[in-house]
Amino acid sequence: MDLTVDPEEMDSNKPVPIEVFASRSTLHGFSHMFTYERICIKRCLWILFFLGSASFLVYVCVDRVQYYFEYPHVTKLDEVAAPLMIFPAITVCNLNSFRFSRVTRNDLYHAGELLALLNRRYEIRDTHLVEESVLETLKVKADFPQL
């Protein structure tokens, strides 16, 4: 087991200088900030602009996150009067069955017309279509006192 290291391997393990990293970076302005040129003003301006832009980005992000957690909402209603509106004919069919044995006289009085069991005069409609057992129960429950 040989623990000796070649000098070439030692050089490959060294960290890359920041100037090389900055020159290969795709972050705009990074290469200008880390060049070791004689013009220090140019580097300082790039650093100043980069830090200013990064600061503004952080400020805007924090502001938007705070605004989001305030849960603001705006409701705007506009009322427009229409002289004539034509509505389409819509039929809503409730296919849910109900237990006829659980229908009370009060239910039948208030919803009998909607259920198509009674007419407007609270009389049983279409007696010829109703089963005999249901018709007997319906006659008992639809016997409303005259008002």
C-alpha positions, 0 to 999 in steps of 0.5 A, a space after each residue: 500500500 503506497 501512500 506517496 502522492 505524485 507532484 502532478 496529483 498534488 497540483 490537480 487537487 489545488 483549488 482553482 483561483 477565483 480569477 479562473 472561476 470568474 472568467 468561466 462563470 456565466 454570471 454577468 459581470 462576475 469576470 469583470 469583478 475578479 480580474 486583476 487589472 491595474 484599473 481599480 475604478 472599473 473593478 470597483 464600479 462592477 462590484 458596486 453595480 453587482 452588489 446594488 443589483 443583488 441588494 435590489 433583487 433581495 429587497 424586491 423579493 422580500 417585499 413581494 413575499 411580505 405582500 403575499 402573506 398579507 393576503 390582499 384581495 380586490 373585489 370589483 363589481 360592475 353592474 350592467 342592466 340588460 333590457 332583454 335577456 334570452 335564457 336557454 331552456 335547461 332541464 335539471 334532472 335529479 336522479 337521486 331517489 328518495 324514500 317515499 315512506 319517509 316523506 311526511 305530510 308537510 314535505 308533500 305539502 311544500 314539495 309535492 308540486 316540485 316532485 311532480 306528485 301534486 298539481 297546483 290545487 294539491 291534488 294527486 296528478 297522474 293517478 294512472 301512472 302511480 303504483 297501487 301501494 304508493 297511490 294509497 300512501 299518497 292519498 293518505 298523506 295528500 289529504 290536506 285540510 281545506 284552508 
